Amino acid sequence: MEKTAGILIIGSEILSGKVTDENSPYLSRELRSLGVDVKRLVVLPDDEEVIAEQIHAWAGQYHYLFACGGVGPTHDDVTIAGVAKGLGKKVIRDPSLLALVQKLYPPPVTEAMLKLTEIPEGAELIMAEDLRYPVVTLSNIYLFPGIPELLRKKFTAIKERFRSDPFCLKKIFVKSPELEIAQHLSTVNALYPALGLGSYPVLRHPEYQVMLTLESKDPAYLDQAFFHLLSLLPREIVMKIE
């Protein structure tokens, strides 16, 4: 069965344009390379109710749900509370996280520090040797910080648990505009409904005008569709294949 994922990027600073989202492109690429199909991506504000609604709606739709951002110690870090509410859980303070916070930070223990010990009731803590703070997960939901460097480090530490059958990819670069090849693409798309067929115009490239991508987890199926499409395209417009 093909593994699927949804990504929640949480942060009012993203929606206001103050900060550029780097996390969704990274996660999308990484998950694709692991054989996971990202089905949906949404950016949410730092609003507990909005987060709860989205978690409730998406939790059962995908194999994995990644919530990124809003897990720090400040007033606008409400992702933990939103996830808990969306799943009908309480927010609790985890004793092992309290011990970790006391080890990492000098006394006294402040309310901000205590917030770092909060998790949804029933959550699991995933530790790794190179992580200062564990990844919090509950059911199929994984919580990550919004800081790109920290998110990447945490995801790298646990990424192998998501690995599935890989996607196979082939590319065809043509020097004709999309209008001239659209019918050929429609033909192949109809004959191979399980194929991921994409057409992407490339402006001002000296050699080609469109990049075509063909994807499948079945190498034989992909080859069949690939050579069928090649047979339809005039040879003189095919500049290269990968």
CYANA upper distance limits for C-alpha pairs under 8 A (distance plus 0.5 A):
  2 GLU  CA     35 GLY  CA      8.48
  2 GLU  CA     36 VAL  CA      7.67
  2 GLU  CA     37 ASP  CA      7.91
  2 GLU  CA    164 SER  CA      8.24
  2 GLU  CA    165 ASP  CA      8.36
  3 LYS  CA     35 GLY  CA      7.76
  3 LYS  CA     36 VAL  CA      5.55
  3 LYS  CA     37 ASP  CA      6.69
  3 LYS  CA     62 TYR  CA      8.31
  3 LYS  CA     63 HIS  CA      6.51
  3 LYS  CA     64 TYR  CA      8.49
  3 LYS  CA    164 SER  CA      7.42
  4 THR  CA     36 VAL  CA      5.95
  4 THR  CA     37 ASP  CA      5.19
  4 THR  CA     38 VAL  CA      6.18
  4 THR  CA     39 LYS  CA      6.90
  4 THR  CA     62 TYR  CA      5.81
  4 THR  CA     63 HIS  CA      5.78
  4 THR  CA     64 TYR  CA      6.97
  5 ALA  CA     36 VAL  CA      7.26
  5 ALA  CA     37 ASP  CA      6.64
  5 ALA  CA     38 VAL  CA      5.14
  5 ALA  CA     39 LYS  CA      6.38
  5 ALA  CA     40 ARG  CA      7.76
  5 ALA  CA     62 TYR  CA      5.69
  5 ALA  CA     63 HIS  CA      6.31
  5 ALA  CA     64 TYR  CA      5.16
  5 ALA  CA     65 LEU  CA      6.07
  5 ALA  CA     66 PHE  CA      8.07
  6 GLY  CA     38 VAL  CA      6.29
  6 GLY  CA     39 LYS  CA      6.33
  6 GLY  CA     40 ARG  CA      5.46
  6 GLY  CA     41 LEU  CA      6.39
  6 GLY  CA     58 TRP  CA      8.06
  6 GLY  CA     62 TYR  CA      6.94
  6 GLY  CA     64 TYR  CA      7.02
  6 GLY  CA     65 LEU  CA      5.37
  6 GLY  CA     66 PHE  CA      6.84
  7 ILE  CA     24 SER  CA      7.65
  7 ILE  CA     38 VAL  CA      8.04
  7 ILE  CA     40 ARG  CA      6.93
  7 ILE  CA     41 LEU  CA      5.30
  7 ILE  CA     42 VAL  CA      7.05
  7 ILE  CA     65 LEU  CA      6.42
  7 ILE  CA     66 PHE  CA      5.36
  7 ILE  CA     67 ALA  CA      6.69
  7 ILE  CA     68 CYS  CA      8.25
  8 LEU  CA     41 LEU  CA      6.54
  8 LEU  CA     42 VAL  CA      5.78
  8 LEU  CA     43 VAL  CA      6.45
  8 LEU  CA     44 LEU  CA      7.50
  8 LEU  CA     65 LEU  CA      8.08
  8 LEU  CA     66 PHE  CA      6.49
  8 LEU  CA     67 ALA  CA      5.18
  8 LEU  CA     68 CYS  CA      6.59
  9 ILE  CA     23 ASN  CA      8.11
  9 ILE  CA     24 SER  CA      7.54
  9 ILE  CA     41 LEU  CA      8.13
  9 ILE  CA     42 VAL  CA      6.71
  9 ILE  CA     43 VAL  CA      5.12
  9 ILE  CA     44 LEU  CA      6.64
  9 ILE  CA     67 ALA  CA      6.70
  9 ILE  CA     68 CYS  CA      5.57
  9 ILE  CA     69 GLY  CA      6.98
  9 ILE  CA    146 GLY  CA      8.45
 10 ILE  CA     14 ILE  CA      8.36
 10 ILE  CA     43 VAL  CA      6.27
 10 ILE  CA     44 LEU  CA      5.27
 10 ILE  CA     45 PRO  CA      6.28
 10 ILE  CA     46 ASP  CA      6.78
 10 ILE  CA     67 ALA  CA      7.52
 10 ILE  CA     68 CYS  CA      6.28
 10 ILE  CA     69 GLY  CA      5.49
 10 ILE  CA     70 GLY  CA      6.78
 10 ILE  CA     79 THR  CA      8.16
 10 ILE  CA    146 GLY  CA      8.12
 11 GLY  CA     15 LEU  CA      7.52
 11 GLY  CA     43 VAL  CA      7.86
 11 GLY  CA     44 LEU  CA      6.68
 11 GLY  CA     45 PRO  CA      5.49
 11 GLY  CA     46 ASP  CA      5.77
 11 GLY  CA     69 GLY  CA      6.72
 11 GLY  CA     70 GLY  CA      7.08
 11 GLY  CA    146 GLY  CA      8.41
 12 SER  CA     16 SER  CA      6.67
 12 SER  CA     44 LEU  CA      7.48
 12 SER  CA     45 PRO  CA      4.78
 12 SER  CA     46 ASP  CA      5.98
 13 GLU  CA     17 GLY  CA      6.64
 13 GLU  CA     18 LYS  CA      5.66
 13 GLU  CA     19 VAL  CA      6.04
 13 GLU  CA     45 PRO  CA      8.44
 14 ILE  CA     18 LYS  CA      6.72
 14 ILE  CA     19 VAL  CA      5.68
 14 ILE  CA     20 THR  CA      6.51
 14 ILE  CA     21 ASP  CA      6.73
 14 ILE  CA     43 VAL  CA      8.04
 15 LEU  CA     43 VAL  CA      7.65
 15 LEU  CA     44 LEU  CA      8.05
 15 LEU  CA     45 PRO  CA      7.46
 22 GLU  CA     26 TYR  CA      7.07
 22 GLU  CA    148 PRO  CA      6.98
 23 ASN  CA     27 LEU  CA      6.56
 23 ASN  CA     68 CYS  CA      8.24
 23 ASN  CA    146 GLY  CA      7.97
 23 ASN  CA    148 PRO  CA      6.46
 23 ASN  CA    151 LEU  CA      8.07
 24 SER  CA     28 SER  CA      6.38
 24 SER  CA     41 LEU  CA      8.18
 25 PRO  CA     29 ARG  CA      6.68
 26 TYR  CA     30 GLU  CA      6.64
 27 LEU  CA     31 LEU  CA      6.35
 28 SER  CA     32 ARG  CA      6.54
 28 SER  CA     38 VAL  CA      6.95
 29 ARG  CA     33 SER  CA      6.73
 30 GLU  CA     34 LEU  CA      6.86
 31 LEU  CA     35 GLY  CA      6.87
 31 LEU  CA     36 VAL  CA      5.56
 31 LEU  CA     37 ASP  CA      7.52
 31 LEU  CA     38 VAL  CA      7.74
 31 LEU  CA    162 PHE  CA      8.24
 32 ARG  CA     36 VAL  CA      5.64
 32 ARG  CA     37 ASP  CA      6.48
 32 ARG  CA     38 VAL  CA      7.80
 32 ARG  CA    166 PRO  CA      8.48
 32 ARG  CA    167 PHE  CA      7.88
 33 SER  CA    166 PRO  CA      7.32
 33 SER  CA    167 PHE  CA      7.83
 34 LEU  CA    160 GLU  CA      8.38
 34 LEU  CA    162 PHE  CA      7.21
 34 LEU  CA    163 ARG  CA      5.18
 34 LEU  CA    164 SER  CA      6.45
 34 LEU  CA    165 ASP  CA      8.03
 34 LEU  CA    166 PRO  CA      6.68
 35 GLY  CA    163 ARG  CA      6.65
 35 GLY  CA    164 SER  CA      5.34
 35 GLY  CA    165 ASP  CA      5.83
 35 GLY  CA    166 PRO  CA      4.74
 35 GLY  CA    167 PHE  CA      6.09
 36 VAL  CA    162 PHE  CA      7.85
 36 VAL  CA    163 ARG  CA      7.75
 36 VAL  CA    164 SER  CA      7.02
 36 VAL  CA    166 PRO  CA      8.47
 44 LEU  CA     50 VAL  CA      7.74
 44 LEU  CA     51 ILE  CA      7.44
 45 PRO  CA     50 VAL  CA      7.94
 45 PRO  CA     51 ILE  CA      8.37
 46 ASP  CA     51 ILE  CA      8.22
 46 ASP  CA     70 GLY  CA      7.35
 46 ASP  CA     76 ASP  CA      6.53
 46 ASP  CA     77 ASP  CA      7.34
 46 ASP  CA     78 VAL  CA      6.84
 46 ASP  CA     79 THR  CA      7.91
 47 ASP  CA     51 ILE  CA      6.68
 47 ASP  CA     76 ASP  CA      8.48
 47 ASP  CA     78 VAL  CA      7.23
 47 ASP  CA     82 GLY  CA      8.20
 48 GLU  CA     52 ALA  CA      6.57
 48 GLU  CA     78 VAL  CA      6.10
 48 GLU  CA     79 THR  CA      7.12
 48 GLU  CA     81 ALA  CA      6.92
 48 GLU  CA     82 GLY  CA      4.95
 49 GLU  CA     53 GLU  CA      6.69
 49 GLU  CA     82 GLY  CA      6.82
 50 VAL  CA     54 GLN  CA      6.83
 50 VAL  CA     82 GLY  CA      8.12
 51 ILE  CA     55 ILE  CA      6.62
 51 ILE  CA     79 THR  CA      7.32
 51 ILE  CA     82 GLY  CA      5.54
 51 ILE  CA     83 VAL  CA      7.14
 51 ILE  CA     86 GLY  CA      7.88
 52 ALA  CA     56 HIS  CA      6.58
 52 ALA  CA     82 GLY  CA      4.95
 52 ALA  CA     83 VAL  CA      6.02
 52 ALA  CA     84 ALA  CA      7.92
 52 ALA  CA     85 LYS  CA      6.01
 52 ALA  CA     86 GLY  CA      4.40
 52 ALA  CA     87 LEU  CA      8.12
 53 GLU  CA     57 ALA  CA      6.68
 53 GLU  CA     86 GLY  CA      6.47
 54 GLN  CA     58 TRP  CA      6.52
 54 GLN  CA     86 GLY  CA      7.97
 55 ILE  CA     59 ALA  CA      6.01
 55 ILE  CA     82 GLY  CA      8.33
 55 ILE  CA     83 VAL  CA      6.62
 55 ILE  CA     86 GLY  CA      5.79
 55 ILE  CA     87 LEU  CA      7.70
 56 HIS  CA     60 GLY  CA      8.47
 56 HIS  CA     86 GLY  CA      5.19
 56 HIS  CA     87 LEU  CA      6.61
 57 ALA  CA     61 GLN  CA      8.23
 58 TRP  CA     62 TYR  CA      7.50
 58 TRP  CA     65 LEU  CA      8.10
 59 ALA  CA     65 LEU  CA      7.20
 59 ALA  CA    140 ASN  CA      7.77
 59 ALA  CA    141 ILE  CA      7.75
 63 HIS  CA    140 ASN  CA      6.91
 64 TYR  CA    140 ASN  CA      5.56
 64 TYR  CA    141 ILE  CA      6.56
 64 TYR  CA    142 TYR  CA      8.10
 65 LEU  CA    140 ASN  CA      6.61
 65 LEU  CA    141 ILE  CA      5.21
 65 LEU  CA    142 TYR  CA      6.77
 66 PHE  CA    141 ILE  CA      6.35
 66 PHE  CA    142 TYR  CA      5.46
 66 PHE  CA    143 LEU  CA      6.62
 66 PHE  CA    144 PHE  CA      7.90
 67 ALA  CA     79 THR  CA      8.44
 67 ALA  CA    141 ILE  CA      7.74
 67 ALA  CA    142 TYR  CA      6.69
 67 ALA  CA    143 LEU  CA      5.48
 67 ALA  CA    144 PHE  CA      6.69
 68 CYS  CA    143 LEU  CA      6.49
 68 CYS  CA    144 PHE  CA      5.17
 68 CYS  CA    145 PRO  CA      6.04
 68 CYS  CA    146 GLY  CA      5.81
 68 CYS  CA    151 LEU  CA      8.33
 69 GLY  CA     77 ASP  CA      8.31
 69 GLY  CA     79 THR  CA      7.69
 69 GLY  CA    143 LEU  CA      8.39
 69 GLY  CA    144 PHE  CA      6.71
 69 GLY  CA    145 PRO  CA      5.14
 69 GLY  CA    146 GLY  CA      4.15
 69 GLY  CA    147 ILE  CA      7.86
 70 GLY  CA     76 ASP  CA      7.40
 70 GLY  CA     77 ASP  CA      4.56
 70 GLY  CA     78 VAL  CA      6.20
 70 GLY  CA     79 THR  CA      5.54
 70 GLY  CA     80 ILE  CA      8.22
 70 GLY  CA    145 PRO  CA      7.22
 70 GLY  CA    146 GLY  CA      7.14
 71 VAL  CA     77 ASP  CA      5.79
 71 VAL  CA     78 VAL  CA      7.27
 71 VAL  CA     79 THR  CA      6.26
 71 VAL  CA     80 ILE  CA      6.86
 71 VAL  CA    116 LEU  CA      8.25
 71 VAL  CA    143 LEU  CA      8.30
 71 VAL  CA    144 PHE  CA      7.83
 71 VAL  CA    145 PRO  CA      6.33
 71 VAL  CA    146 GLY  CA      8.25
 72 GLY  CA     77 ASP  CA      5.97
 72 GLY  CA    115 LYS  CA      8.10
 72 GLY  CA    116 LEU  CA      6.99
 72 GLY  CA    145 PRO  CA      7.88
 73 PRO  CA     77 ASP  CA      6.96
 73 PRO  CA    112 ALA  CA      5.41
 73 PRO  CA    113 MET  CA      7.08
 73 PRO  CA    115 LYS  CA      5.94
 73 PRO  CA    116 LEU  CA      6.34
 74 THR  CA    112 ALA  CA      7.12
 78 VAL  CA     82 GLY  CA      6.59
 79 THR  CA     83 VAL  CA      6.49
 80 ILE  CA     84 ALA  CA      6.66
 80 ILE  CA     91 VAL  CA      7.92
 80 ILE  CA    118 GLU  CA      7.81
 80 ILE  CA    119 ILE  CA      6.61
 80 ILE  CA    120 PRO  CA      6.91
 81 ALA  CA     85 LYS  CA      6.59
 81 ALA  CA     91 VAL  CA      6.84
 81 ALA  CA    120 PRO  CA      7.75
 82 GLY  CA     86 GLY  CA      6.55
 83 VAL  CA     87 LEU  CA      6.83
 83 VAL  CA    120 PRO  CA      7.68
 84 ALA  CA     88 GLY  CA      6.54
 84 ALA  CA     89 LYS  CA      5.19
 84 ALA  CA     90 LYS  CA      6.40
 84 ALA  CA     91 VAL  CA      6.76
 84 ALA  CA    119 ILE  CA      8.49
 84 ALA  CA    120 PRO  CA      5.45
 84 ALA  CA    121 GLU  CA      7.84
 85 LYS  CA     89 LYS  CA      6.29
 85 LYS  CA     90 LYS  CA      7.63
 89 LYS  CA    120 PRO  CA      6.68
 89 LYS  CA    121 GLU  CA      6.23
 90 LYS  CA    120 PRO  CA      6.36
 90 LYS  CA    121 GLU  CA      5.86
 91 VAL  CA    118 GLU  CA      6.81
 91 VAL  CA    119 ILE  CA      6.13
 91 VAL  CA    120 PRO  CA      5.10
 91 VAL  CA    121 GLU  CA      6.21
 92 ILE  CA    118 GLU  CA      5.94
 92 ILE  CA    119 ILE  CA      6.13
 92 ILE  CA    120 PRO  CA      6.65
 92 ILE  CA    121 GLU  CA      6.29
 93 ARG  CA     97 LEU  CA      8.23
 93 ARG  CA     98 LEU  CA      7.99
 93 ARG  CA    114 LEU  CA      8.08
 93 ARG  CA    115 LYS  CA      8.48
 93 ARG  CA    117 THR  CA      5.68
 93 ARG  CA    118 GLU  CA      4.94
 93 ARG  CA    119 ILE  CA      6.86
 94 ASP  CA     98 LEU  CA      6.80
 94 ASP  CA    117 THR  CA      6.06
 94 ASP  CA    118 GLU  CA      6.73
 94 ASP  CA    119 ILE  CA      7.32
 95 PRO  CA     99 ALA  CA      6.78
 95 PRO  CA    117 THR  CA      8.11
 96 SER  CA    100 LEU  CA      6.74
 97 LEU  CA    101 VAL  CA      6.57
 97 LEU  CA    116 LEU  CA      8.02
 97 LEU  CA    117 THR  CA      5.44
 98 LEU  CA    102 GLN  CA      6.66
 98 LEU  CA    114 LEU  CA      7.54
 98 LEU  CA    117 THR  CA      5.98
 99 ALA  CA    103 LYS  CA      6.70
100 LEU  CA    104 LEU  CA      6.64
101 VAL  CA    105 TYR  CA      6.40
101 VAL  CA    113 MET  CA      7.26
101 VAL  CA    114 LEU  CA      8.47
101 VAL  CA    116 LEU  CA      8.04
101 VAL  CA    117 THR  CA      7.95
102 GLN  CA    106 PRO  CA      7.32
102 GLN  CA    107 PRO  CA      7.66
102 GLN  CA    109 VAL  CA      7.57
109 VAL  CA    113 MET  CA      6.57
109 VAL  CA    114 LEU  CA      7.50
110 THR  CA    114 LEU  CA      6.77
111 GLU  CA    115 LYS  CA      6.73
112 ALA  CA    116 LEU  CA      7.45
113 MET  CA    117 THR  CA      7.72
114 LEU  CA    118 GLU  CA      7.57
119 ILE  CA    123 ALA  CA      7.04
119 ILE  CA    136 VAL  CA      7.91
120 PRO  CA    138 LEU  CA      8.06
122 GLY  CA    138 LEU  CA      7.28
123 ALA  CA    136 VAL  CA      7.05
123 ALA  CA    137 THR  CA      6.07
123 ALA  CA    138 LEU  CA      4.98
123 ALA  CA    139 SER  CA      8.11
124 GLU  CA    136 VAL  CA      6.40
124 GLU  CA    137 THR  CA      5.76
124 GLU  CA    138 LEU  CA      6.54
125 LEU  CA    134 PRO  CA      6.16
125 LEU  CA    135 VAL  CA      6.20
125 LEU  CA    136 VAL  CA      5.40
125 LEU  CA    137 THR  CA      6.96
126 ILE  CA    134 PRO  CA      5.71
126 ILE  CA    135 VAL  CA      5.50
126 ILE  CA    136 VAL  CA      6.93
126 ILE  CA    137 THR  CA      8.01
127 MET  CA    131 LEU  CA      7.27
127 MET  CA    133 TYR  CA      7.84
127 MET  CA    134 PRO  CA      5.23
127 MET  CA    135 VAL  CA      7.18
128 ALA  CA    134 PRO  CA      7.70
128 ALA  CA    157 ALA  CA      6.98
130 ASP  CA    157 ALA  CA      8.18
131 LEU  CA    153 LYS  CA      8.10
131 LEU  CA    154 LYS  CA      7.35
131 LEU  CA    157 ALA  CA      8.20
135 VAL  CA    142 TYR  CA      7.76
135 VAL  CA    143 LEU  CA      7.08
135 VAL  CA    144 PHE  CA      7.35
135 VAL  CA    154 LYS  CA      7.26
136 VAL  CA    142 TYR  CA      6.65
136 VAL  CA    143 LEU  CA      6.00
136 VAL  CA    144 PHE  CA      8.13
137 THR  CA    141 ILE  CA      5.99
137 THR  CA    142 TYR  CA      4.98
137 THR  CA    143 LEU  CA      6.61
138 LEU  CA    142 TYR  CA      7.24
144 PHE  CA    151 LEU  CA      6.20
144 PHE  CA    154 LYS  CA      7.90
145 PRO  CA    150 LEU  CA      6.96
145 PRO  CA    151 LEU  CA      6.01
146 GLY  CA    150 LEU  CA      8.11
146 GLY  CA    151 LEU  CA      6.99
147 ILE  CA    151 LEU  CA      6.62
148 PRO  CA    152 ARG  CA      6.57
149 GLU  CA    153 LYS  CA      6.82
150 LEU  CA    154 LYS  CA      6.70
151 LEU  CA    155 PHE  CA      6.50
152 ARG  CA    156 THR  CA      6.44
153 LYS  CA    157 ALA  CA      6.83
154 LYS  CA    158 ILE  CA      7.24
155 PHE  CA    159 LYS  CA      6.04
158 ILE  CA    162 PHE  CA      8.47
159 LYS  CA    163 ARG  CA      7.63
165 ASP  CA    217 LYS  CA      7.31
166 PRO  CA    217 LYS  CA      6.60
167 PHE  CA    215 GLU  CA      6.91
167 PHE  CA    216 SER  CA      6.08
167 PHE  CA    217 LYS  CA      5.14
168 CYS  CA    215 GLU  CA      6.03
168 CYS  CA    216 SER  CA      5.89
168 CYS  CA    217 LYS  CA      6.12
168 CYS  CA    218 ASP  CA      7.85
168 CYS  CA    219 PRO  CA      6.93
168 CYS  CA    222 LEU  CA      8.04
169 LEU  CA    213 THR  CA      7.42
169 LEU  CA    214 LEU  CA      6.21
169 LEU  CA    215 GLU  CA      5.13
169 LEU  CA    216 SER  CA      7.39
170 LYS  CA    213 THR  CA      6.31
170 LYS  CA    214 LEU  CA      5.73
170 LYS  CA    215 GLU  CA      7.10
170 LYS  CA    226 PHE  CA      7.98
170 LYS  CA    241 ILE  CA      7.95
170 LYS  CA    242 GLU  CA      6.14
171 LYS  CA    211 MET  CA      7.32
171 LYS  CA    212 LEU  CA      5.99
171 LYS  CA    213 THR  CA      5.07
171 LYS  CA    214 LEU  CA      6.83
171 LYS  CA    241 ILE  CA      6.01
171 LYS  CA    242 GLU  CA      5.45
172 ILE  CA    211 MET  CA      6.40
172 ILE  CA    212 LEU  CA      5.48
172 ILE  CA    213 THR  CA      7.04
172 ILE  CA    238 VAL  CA      7.51
172 ILE  CA    239 MET  CA      8.28
172 ILE  CA    240 LYS  CA      6.64
172 ILE  CA    241 ILE  CA      5.04
172 ILE  CA    242 GLU  CA      7.07
173 PHE  CA    208 TYR  CA      6.57
173 PHE  CA    209 GLN  CA      8.00
173 PHE  CA    210 VAL  CA      6.38
173 PHE  CA    211 MET  CA      5.13
173 PHE  CA    212 LEU  CA      6.67
173 PHE  CA    238 VAL  CA      6.48
173 PHE  CA    239 MET  CA      6.08
173 PHE  CA    240 LYS  CA      5.87
173 PHE  CA    241 ILE  CA      6.69
174 VAL  CA    208 TYR  CA      5.71
174 VAL  CA    209 GLN  CA      6.55
174 VAL  CA    210 VAL  CA      5.93
174 VAL  CA    211 MET  CA      7.06
174 VAL  CA    212 LEU  CA      8.35
174 VAL  CA    237 ILE  CA      5.68
174 VAL  CA    238 VAL  CA      5.06
174 VAL  CA    239 MET  CA      5.97
174 VAL  CA    240 LYS  CA      7.91
175 LYS  CA    207 GLU  CA      7.03
175 LYS  CA    208 TYR  CA      4.50
175 LYS  CA    209 GLN  CA      5.26
175 LYS  CA    210 VAL  CA      7.04
175 LYS  CA    237 ILE  CA      5.65
175 LYS  CA    238 VAL  CA      7.19
175 LYS  CA    239 MET  CA      7.19
176 SER  CA    180 GLU  CA      6.95
176 SER  CA    181 ILE  CA      7.85
176 SER  CA    208 TYR  CA      7.77
176 SER  CA    209 GLN  CA      6.41
176 SER  CA    210 VAL  CA      7.48
176 SER  CA    237 ILE  CA      6.68
177 PRO  CA    181 ILE  CA      7.62
177 PRO  CA    201 PRO  CA      8.03
177 PRO  CA    209 GLN  CA      6.47
177 PRO  CA    210 VAL  CA      7.05
178 GLU  CA    182 ALA  CA      6.17
178 GLU  CA    199 SER  CA      8.18
178 GLU  CA    201 PRO  CA      7.69
178 GLU  CA    210 VAL  CA      7.35
181 ILE  CA    185 LEU  CA      6.95
181 ILE  CA    233 LEU  CA      7.90
182 ALA  CA    186 SER  CA      6.74
183 GLN  CA    187 THR  CA      6.72
184 HIS  CA    188 VAL  CA      6.89
184 HIS  CA    229 LEU  CA      7.56
184 HIS  CA    232 LEU  CA      6.82
184 HIS  CA    233 LEU  CA      7.74
185 LEU  CA    189 ASN  CA      6.48
185 LEU  CA    197 LEU  CA      8.45
185 LEU  CA    229 LEU  CA      7.92
186 SER  CA    190 ALA  CA      6.62
187 THR  CA    191 LEU  CA      6.82
188 VAL  CA    192 TYR  CA      6.45
188 VAL  CA    225 ALA  CA      7.35
188 VAL  CA    228 HIS  CA      7.82
188 VAL  CA    229 LEU  CA      6.86
189 ASN  CA    193 PRO  CA      6.27
189 ASN  CA    195 LEU  CA      7.60
189 ASN  CA    197 LEU  CA      7.35
192 TYR  CA    225 ALA  CA      7.17
194 ALA  CA    216 SER  CA      7.89
195 LEU  CA    214 LEU  CA      7.22
195 LEU  CA    215 GLU  CA      6.46
195 LEU  CA    216 SER  CA      6.16
195 LEU  CA    222 LEU  CA      7.66
195 LEU  CA    225 ALA  CA      8.25
196 GLY  CA    213 THR  CA      8.17
196 GLY  CA    214 LEU  CA      6.03
196 GLY  CA    215 GLU  CA      5.24
196 GLY  CA    216 SER  CA      6.82
197 LEU  CA    212 LEU  CA      7.80
197 LEU  CA    213 THR  CA      6.22
197 LEU  CA    214 LEU  CA      5.21
197 LEU  CA    215 GLU  CA      7.06
198 GLY  CA    212 LEU  CA      6.10
198 GLY  CA    213 THR  CA      5.50
198 GLY  CA    214 LEU  CA      7.04
199 SER  CA    210 VAL  CA      7.21
199 SER  CA    211 MET  CA      6.48
199 SER  CA    212 LEU  CA      5.15
199 SER  CA    213 THR  CA      7.05
200 TYR  CA    210 VAL  CA      5.99
200 TYR  CA    211 MET  CA      5.68
200 TYR  CA    212 LEU  CA      6.83
201 PRO  CA    209 GLN  CA      6.28
201 PRO  CA    210 VAL  CA      4.79
201 PRO  CA    211 MET  CA      6.84
202 VAL  CA    208 TYR  CA      7.85
202 VAL  CA    209 GLN  CA      5.58
202 VAL  CA    210 VAL  CA      5.91
202 VAL  CA    211 MET  CA      7.49
203 LEU  CA    209 GLN  CA      6.97
204 ARG  CA    209 GLN  CA      8.13
205 HIS  CA    209 GLN  CA      7.04
207 GLU  CA    239 MET  CA      7.56
208 TYR  CA    239 MET  CA      7.18
214 LEU  CA    222 LEU  CA      7.59
214 LEU  CA    226 PHE  CA      7.52
215 GLU  CA    222 LEU  CA      7.14
216 SER  CA    221 TYR  CA      7.75
216 SER  CA    222 LEU  CA      6.20
217 LYS  CA    222 LEU  CA      8.37
218 ASP  CA    222 LEU  CA      6.66
219 PRO  CA    223 ASP  CA      6.64
220 ALA  CA    224 GLN  CA      6.73
221 TYR  CA    225 ALA  CA      6.83
222 LEU  CA    226 PHE  CA      6.44
223 ASP  CA    227 PHE  CA      6.60
224 GLN  CA    228 HIS  CA      6.65
225 ALA  CA    229 LEU  CA      6.68
226 PHE  CA    230 LEU  CA      6.77
227 PHE  CA    231 SER  CA      6.61
228 HIS  CA    232 LEU  CA      7.10
229 LEU  CA    233 LEU  CA      6.94
230 LEU  CA    234 PRO  CA      8.48
230 LEU  CA    235 ARG  CA      8.44
233 LEU  CA    237 ILE  CA      7.82
233 LEU  CA    238 VAL  CA      7.82
234 PRO  CA    238 VAL  CA      7.62
